[in-house]
């Protein structure tokens, strides 16, 4: 049989999910952190997000990040125990899964679909994610703080594809990766590499009447791609 006439079995899709705003129920840990630090909540919010990108990229340590956040509340010095408490509060907030997202994970795992996590998050949060009870449904987690690269940088997506390729004989097949993220720039960057990427409206934010939840969008897309969910 000539090579032209050979049928190639399409690879089984891998479903890749962002964390914050997609799996997490909300995206604003500031009130939880403010309960511990006090001070001006607006100044705290500004500092927490201003410093977050560097923390998620691994460019600042846990101690540096939380010390900078605390300074916005007028706290000049943190003990190691206080840093632990702040990180734990942040982790607890984000690890509250959106119910519809949790149900989607359950249905995908039950059908044997390979799941991966691709998240802009700190090393500390990456450790917490891997201890979560639901993480057993996932094959891998690619965490920006561990890789020293963040979405939408091309490098982090290439890390994901490289890791996934080890389970497909070293062949990278971006089109077999179905990715959901709550930021359009991250979706666009993934598409530029050939990844089948889709926008998931951020959990925890008000939606227009009749607007679909991200999990509904994901279910529709996955059904169109032949991914089993029943």
C-alpha positions in Angstrom: 0.0 0.0 0.0 1.4 3.4 -0.9 1.9 6.0 1.7 -0.7 8.1 0.0 -3.4 5.5 0.7 -2.5 4.8 4.3 -5.0 6.2 6.8 -3.6 8.0 9.7 -5.5 7.7 13.0 -6.1 11.2 14.3 -4.5 11.7 17.7 -6.8 11.8 20.7 -7.3 15.4 21.9 -5.8 16.7 25.0 -7.9 19.2 26.9 -5.8 22.0 28.5 -7.4 24.3 31.1 -6.2 27.6 32.6 -6.8 27.9 36.3 -7.6 31.4 37.6 -10.9 32.5 36.1 -11.5 29.1 34.4 -11.4 26.4 37.1 -11.4 28.8 40.1 -14.8 30.0 41.3 -13.5 33.7 41.4 -10.6 35.9 40.6 -10.3 38.4 43.5 -8.4 37.2 46.5 -8.0 40.7 47.8 -10.8 40.6 50.5 -9.3 37.4 52.0 -5.8 39.0 52.1 -7.2 42.2 53.5 -8.8 40.4 56.4 -5.2 39.4 57.4 -3.4 42.6 56.7 -5.9 45.4 57.1 -5.1 48.9 55.9 -6.4 50.6 52.7 -8.0 47.8 50.6 -7.6 49.8 47.3 -3.8 50.3 47.9 -3.6 46.6 48.8 -5.4 45.6 45.6 -3.2 47.8 43.5 0.0 46.4 45.0 -1.1 42.7 44.9 -1.8 42.8 41.2 1.1 45.1 40.3 3.5 42.6 41.9 1.7 39.5 40.7 3.2 39.1 37.2 6.7 39.0 38.6 5.7 36.5 41.3 3.9 34.3 38.7 7.0 34.4 36.5 9.3 33.3 39.3 11.1 36.6 39.2 10.3 37.4 42.8 10.3 35.1 45.8 7.4 34.3 48.1 9.0 36.5 50.7 9.5 39.4 48.4 6.0 39.2 47.0 4.1 39.1 50.2 6.4 41.7 51.8 5.6 44.1 49.0 1.9 43.4 49.3 2.0 43.9 53.1 3.8 47.2 52.7 0.8 48.6 50.9 -1.2 48.0 54.1 1.4 49.6 56.3 2.9 46.3 57.5 6.7 46.8 57.5 7.8 43.3 58.3 6.4 39.8 58.1 7.4 36.7 60.0 7.8 33.4 58.2 4.5 32.3 59.8 2.7 35.3 58.6 4.0 34.7 55.0 2.8 31.1 55.3 -0.7 32.4 56.4 -0.9 34.9 53.5 0.0 32.3 50.9 -2.4 29.8 52.4 -5.2 32.3 52.3 -4.4 33.0 48.6 -4.3 29.3 47.8 -7.6 28.6 49.6 -9.3 31.4 47.6 -8.2 30.2 44.2 -8.6 26.5 45.0 -12.3 26.9 45.4 -13.4 25.3 42.1 -16.4 26.6 40.1 -19.1 23.9 40.4 -19.7 23.8 36.6 -15.9 23.5 36.0 -15.6 20.8 38.5 -18.4 18.8 36.8 -16.6 19.2 33.5 -13.4 17.9 34.9 -15.2 14.9 36.4 -17.0 14.1 33.1 -13.7 14.4 31.1 -11.8 12.2 33.5 -14.5 9.6 33.7 -14.3 9.3 29.9 -10.5 8.9 30.0 -9.7 12.2 28.3 -6.2 13.5 28.9 -6.3 16.7 31.0 -3.5 19.2 31.5 -3.3 22.5 33.4 -1.6 25.6 32.0 -1.5 28.4 34.5 0.2 31.7 35.2 0.8 31.0 38.9 3.6 31.0 41.5 5.7 28.0 42.5 3.9 28.0 45.8 0.5 27.8 44.2 1.8 25.0 41.9 2.6 23.0 44.9 -0.8 23.5 46.4 -2.6 22.6 43.1 -0.8 19.2 43.0 -2.1 18.4 46.5 -5.7 19.2 45.6 -8.1 16.2 45.5 -9.3 16.9 42.0 -5.8 17.1 40.5 -5.6 13.3 40.1 -7.8 13.9 37.0 -4.8 15.7 35.4 -1.8 14.2 33.7 0.4 17.3 34.0 0.5 20.9 35.2 2.6 23.5 33.5 3.0 26.4 36.0 4.6 29.7 34.9 6.5 30.3 38.1 8.2 26.9 37.7 9.1 27.5 34.1 10.1 31.2 34.4 7.8 32.1 31.6 4.2 33.4 31.5 1.3 33.4 29.1 1.0 34.9 26.5 4.8 34.4 25.9 5.4 31.7 23.3 7.9 29.9 25.5 5.3 28.6 28.0 3.1 27.1 25.3 6.2 25.5 23.8 6.9 23.9 27.2 3.4 22.5 27.3 3.7 21.1 23.8 7.1 19.6 24.5 5.8 17.9 27.7 2.7 16.5 25.9 4.9 15.3 23.0 6.7 12.8 25.2 3.5 10.9 25.4 3.0 10.9 21.6 6.4 9.5 20.6 8.1 12.9 20.6 5.7 14.3 18.1 4.2 17.7 18.8 0.6 18.0 17.5 -0.7 21.5 18.5 -4.0 21.0 16.7 -4.8 18.1 19.0 -4.6 20.4 22.0 -7.9 22.0 22.9 -7.2 24.9 25.3 -9.5 27.2 27.3 -8.4 30.5 28.9 -10.1 33.6 30.3 -7.8 36.1 28.6 -8.1 36.8 24.9 -4.4 37.5 24.5 -3.6 34.1 25.9 -6.0 32.5 23.5 -4.6 34.4 20.5 -1.0 33.4 21.5 -2.0 29.7 21.6 -3.7 29.9 18.2 -0.6 31.4 16.7 1.1 28.1 17.5 -1.7 26.0 16.0 -3.4 25.2 19.3 -7.2 24.9 19.2 -7.8 27.6 21.7 -11.0 29.2 23.0 -12.1 32.0 25.3 -13.7 31.0 28.6 -15.6 34.0 30.1 -14.1 34.6 33.5 -15.8 32.9 36.4 -16.9 35.2 39.2 -17.8 38.1 37.0 -21.3 39.1 36.1 -22.6 37.9 32.7 -25.2 39.4 30.5 -28.6 37.7 30.7 -28.5 34.6 28.6 -24.7 34.5 28.2 -23.1 31.1 28.4 -21.0 30.0 31.3 -17.5 29.0 30.2 -18.2 25.3 31.0 -21.2 25.4 28.6 -19.0 26.9 25.9 -16.3 24.2 26.6 -18.9 21.4 26.4 -20.2 22.6 23.1 -16.6 22.9 21.6 -15.6 19.6 22.9 -18.7 17.8 21.6 -18.0 19.3 18.2 -14.4 17.9 18.4 -15.8 14.4 19.3 -14.5 14.5 22.9 -16.7 12.2 25.0 -18.5 13.8 27.9 -21.5 11.4 28.6 
